[in-house]
Amino acid sequence: MKLSTLTQAIGLFLSLVAVEGSEYSRTDACKPHHPFKPLPASQARTKTCHVANHGNGKDDSANILSALEKCNNGGKVVFDADKTYTVGKAMDMTFLKHVDLEILGTILFTNNTDYWQAHAFKQGYQNATTFFQLGGEDVNVYGDGTLDGNGQVWYDLYAEDPLILRPVLVGVIGLHGGTIGPLKLRYSPQWYHFVANSTDVLFEGINISGYSTSDNVAKNTDGWDIYRSSNIVIQDSVINNGDDCVSFKPNSTEILVQNLHCNGSHGISVGSLGQYKGEIDIVENVLVFNISMFNASDGARIKVWPGISSALSTDLQGGGGSGSVKNIVYDTMTIDNVDYAIEVTQCYGQSNLTLCDEYPSNLTISDVHFTNFRGTTSGVYDPDVGTIVCSSPDVCSDIYATNIDVTSPQGDDDFVCTNVDDSLLDVHCVSST
């Protein structure tokens, strides 16, 4: 591996990432990297509205919408401390403009699964639905209060029927300019965030946690899923969950993720991509920096469906789509008890490797850099600590790995490398069998 070549490449990439002079006050000089583009400043807030609270589990959604309408265009809506606001109706909040939501108390979504399956907002990707839609222009949500998705009833119901529609806790849909956090997010039925069709949004100071108390595992509880969005920043947060810590779904571009503590996850993931035949999925210009990854299946992960339809599970199947993954940097990751430090696969959702070879992925992967990884794997795949496997050399190029100091508990450091230029990989490559 030519270290100088990688250093120059990353230096060029970071020169594109670093945007000096951002007007946004909460992106300060102590952050290691700046957004791809300056985040817009918020206008002044000149009025305050407090959300009325019924108490005793009575639905407060009408009170919330009333306060938002009253203080929209230049105000602040306050959810008072030591109060629990119950939400039993789906709320469309995509009309917001120049408004803050200061959440000091708790917002609790009801456990009426029949209602939410029928009325939660359908987002048109992987059967995603959301309790609410937060969108508009210049919207800030903060206060270090709690959003509680009442997830246990959903974890138990999903174990009986994997085709139920489980709402995402936070739906950021069509938001252009704004910040989310600090906030505590608890017990989401599915993903914690779905960020779609949005630009120029900062997530900071998010604390995620919520495990099942029964034998039925809380599944698919991704921290963030980014979709058709650009110039998104996720930083300075703690995620305790059971699926991807952050996932870059189709058409995620100019994404900065830095300073995260991830525990119990499936890693920081590009994908899955290529799930839908006829769709073109693009993920480009992503920087992931300074991640601590504990007790996870993966550290850094790129997952692409093969060129033929397949089924990963009852509620997740697909393949045959096209597109590209380009200009991705994973820089500085500490791992502990992680199955694979790095996993690149173009055979996601298909256990038949022969079929993947026969129908290689239609997506290309290029200009990917993994650098400065440290730690110890779980030993699940010993002697392998990582895998970089492409379905065809024609669709993978310029994948680099350098300064990778990762071993299994037994001291092994093998990487399975297939259909890639292993001269660019400063790891101990072995062939797949």
C-alpha positions, -999 to 999 in steps of 0.1 A, spaced: 0 0 0 13 34 -10 6 55 21 15 88 4 -11 81 -23 -38 75 3 -28 106 23 -30 128 -7 -64 113 -17 -78 119 18 -63 153 19 -80 162 -13 -113 148 0 -111 167 32 -103 199 14 -137 195 -3 -153 187 30 -139 216 51 -160 247 46 -146 276 66 -167 305 78 -200 287 84 -225 312 98 -242 285 119 -232 292 155 -234 256 169 -208 243 144 -178 257 162 -140 257 157 -134 227 180 -152 203 157 -126 183 136 -145 187 104 -170 211 90 -201 204 69 -197 201 31 -216 233 28 -223 260 54 -254 254 75 -278 283 73 -283 305 104 -316 307 121 -337 338 122 -346 354 156 -375 340 176 -397 367 191 -426 348 207 -432 318 230 -460 293 232 -463 266 259 -481 234 248 -512 227 270 -511 193 287 -542 172 295 -524 146 316 -537 112 325 -528 97 291 -552 119 272 -542 127 236 -523 161 233 -517 161 196 -543 188 189 -526 210 216 -492 205 199 -505 214 165 -523 244 179 -491 257 196 -471 251 164 -496 270 143 -497 299 168 -459 303 171 -449 294 135 -429 320 116 -407 334 144 -416 317 176 -406 290 202 -429 261 212 -422 248 247 -430 213 261 -427 220 298 -404 200 321 -418 173 344 -448 168 321 -457 139 298 -474 148 266 -493 119 251 -496 116 213 -523 94 199 -527 109 164 -504 112 134 -492 148 131 -481 164 98 -457 191 108 -442 198 73 -456 234 73 -431 247 99 -410 277 92 -386 297 114 -397 280 146 -381 262 176 -394 232 196 -380 232 231 -387 198 245 -380 198 283 -405 171 293 -415 138 277 -435 131 245 -450 96 247 -466 79 217 -495 56 225 -493 19 221 -524 17 199 -508 -5 173 -540 -8 152 -543 30 149 -507 36 140 -506 8 114 -535 24 97 -526 61 101 -489 65 104 -473 83 75 -462 60 47 -428 71 34 -425 49 3 -391 32 11 -387 -2 27 -423 0 41 -412 28 64 -439 47 83 -435 75 108 -455 88 139 -451 123 125 -436 143 97 -413 172 107 -404 194 78 -403 229 64 -376 256 67 -353 267 97 -367 244 124 -348 236 156 -357 209 181 -338 207 214 -342 208 251 -328 174 262 -363 161 268 -375 126 258 -393 111 229 -407 77 238 -420 54 211 -436 28 235 -417 2 216 -422 -29 237 -457 -37 223 -442 -34 188 -413 -57 195 -437 -84 208 -461 -78 178 -434 -80 153 -423 -114 166 -458 -127 157 -461 -109 124 -429 -96 106 -451 -77 80 -466 -52 105 -458 -16 98 -438 -3 127 -435 35 129 -401 53 130 -398 75 161 -385 107 144 -396 114 108 -376 143 93 -393 147 60 -386 176 37 -367 198 62 -344 224 48 -322 241 74 -324 232 110 -310 213 140 -322 183 161 -308 178 196 -299 176 223 -327 150 229 -332 116 244 -349 90 222 -363 58 238 -380 26 226 -385 33 190 -407 6 173 -383 5 143 -356 30 132 -350 60 154 -347 85 126 -358 85 90 -344 116 72 -358 120 37 -358 147 11 -340 170 34 -310 194 33 -287 213 56 -297 196 89 -275 191 120 -281 163 145 -261 168 177 -263 156 213 -287 127 206 -289 99 232 -305 68 219 -315 37 239 -343 12 242 -341 -25 245 -368 -52 248 -378 -64 282 -392 -97 268 -376 -125 247 -386 -107 216 -357 -86 204 -361 -50 194 -352 -54 157 -343 -29 129 -337 -1 154 -313 19 132 -301 51 147 -304 71 115 -315 62 80 -306 89 55 -326 89 22 -326 113 -7 -309 140 14 -278 161 13 -255 181 36 -265 163 67 -243 163 98 -246 138 127 -222 143 156 -215 141 193 -241 114 201 -245 81 219 -264 52 203 -273 20 221 -294 0 196 -298 -32 177 -291 -24 140 -272 1 120 -258 30 140 -261 52 109 -271 40 75 -267 59 42 -297 48 21 -302 56 -16 -292 91 -28 -274 103 3 -248 128 -6 -225 152 13 -229 135 47 -206 141 77 -208 117 107 -183 123 135 -178 117 172 -202 89 179 -203 61 205 -222 32 190 -230 1 211 -248 -31 200 -252 -20 164 -246 -33 128 -220 -5 122 -219 27 102 -233 14 69 -235 25 33 -267 8 21 -283 -14 16 -284 -3 -21 -297 -18 -53 -327 -33 -36 -353 -22 -62 -350 -32 -98 -351 -2 -121 -340 22 -94 -307 41 -95 -291 44 -60 -263 68 -54 -243 74 -22 -214 99 -27 -192 122 -7 -195 107 28 -170 113 57 -172 92 88 -147 103 115 -138 93 151 -162 65 159 -162 42 189 -179 9 181 -187 -17 208 -204 -51 207 -214 -48 171 -216 -70 140 -196 -45 119 -176 -14 122 -175 1 87 -199 -15 63 -209 -12 26 -238 -35 16 -251 -38 -19 -277 -62 -33 -268 -86 -61 -280 -83 -97 -308 -107 -91 -338 -107 -68 -333 -124 -35 -348 -125 0 -330 -117 32 -361 -121 54 -398 -122 51 -400 -84 52 -368 -76 34 -361 -87 -1 -350 -73 -35 -320 -69 -58 -313 -60 -94 -311 -22 -89 -282 -1 -102 -261 30 -91 -228 39 -75 -210 43 -42 -182 68 -46 -159 90 -25 -164 74 9 -140 79 38 -140 60 71 -112 77 92 -104 67 128 -125 40 144 -119 22 176 -136 -12 179 -142 -36 208 -160 -70 204 -170 -63 168 -175 -93 145 -160 -76 114 -140 -43 116 -147 -37 79 -172 -55 57 -178 -48 20 -203 -70 3 -221 -70 -31 -241 -100 -21 -264 -86 5 -295 -106 11 -283 -136 -9 -267 -167 8 -260 -184 -25 -226 -171 -34 -226 -189 -67 -257 -171 -78 -240 -138 -68 -211 -146 -90 -235 -155 -119 -255 -122 -114 -230 -97 -101 -242 -64 -86 -252 -36 -110 -237 -10 -86 -202 2 -88 -180 9 -57 -151 33 -61 -128 57 -42 -134 42 -8 -109 47 20 -107 29 54 -79 43 76 -68 44 112 -88 15 126 -78 1 161 -91 -26 183 -101 -62 188 -129 -82 171 -153 -106 188 -136 -136 173 -168 -148 157 -151 -151 123 -116 -159 136 -91 -158 119 -109 -132 98 -113 -97 112 -127 -82 80 -140 -89 45 -138 -69 13 -156 -90 -13 -169 -77 -47 -190 -97 -70 -169 -87 -100 -137 -68 -105 -155 -47 -131 -177 -30 -105 -151 -23 -78 -121 0 -80 -98 22 -58 -107 6 -25 -80 14 0 -73 2 36 -43 17 55 -31 18 91 -55 -10 101 -44 -24 135 -72 -49 143 -68 -84 156 -91 -111 168 -89 -122 205 -65 -149 194 -42 -124 176 -52 -131 140 -57 -104 114 -69 -120 82 -91 -101 57 -110 -120 30 -103 -101 -2 -121 -110 -35 -123 -92 -68 -104 -62 -55 -69 -48 -60 -52 -61 -29 -21 -39 -36 -42 -10 -23 -51 -29 9 -25 -27 37 -40 -57 54 -33 -95 54 -55 -106 25 -66 -142 21 -88 -156 -7 -124 -166 0 -132 -203 -1 
